[in-house]
Amino acid sequence: MAVATVAKGSVLVVTYQTGLNASGAPILRQRSLANVKAAALDQDVYDVAQALFGLAQYPVIAVRRDNRFDIEAQ
C-alpha cells in the first residue's frame, strides 16, 4: 500500500539561557510558537526566531523547527 504525506504546519521551538545554576551549568528554557506555515522557508523561520528573541534579554542557544505531517493511505 502506498502512502502520501500532507504537510500540516510546523512548531518553532527556541531554546535560550536564563542564567547559571550554583554549579555554573547553564539554565535553559524553551518557548514554542505554533502554527508556522509548512511552506515557510527554513531561513525565514530562523530569521523570525532571531528577530523575536533578539528583543529578549537572554541569549538564544538553539532554534528548532518541528514539522508535522498527516500520513494517508492511497
Helices and strands as residue ranges (DSSP letters): E 3-20, E 26-36, H 42-53, E 60-73
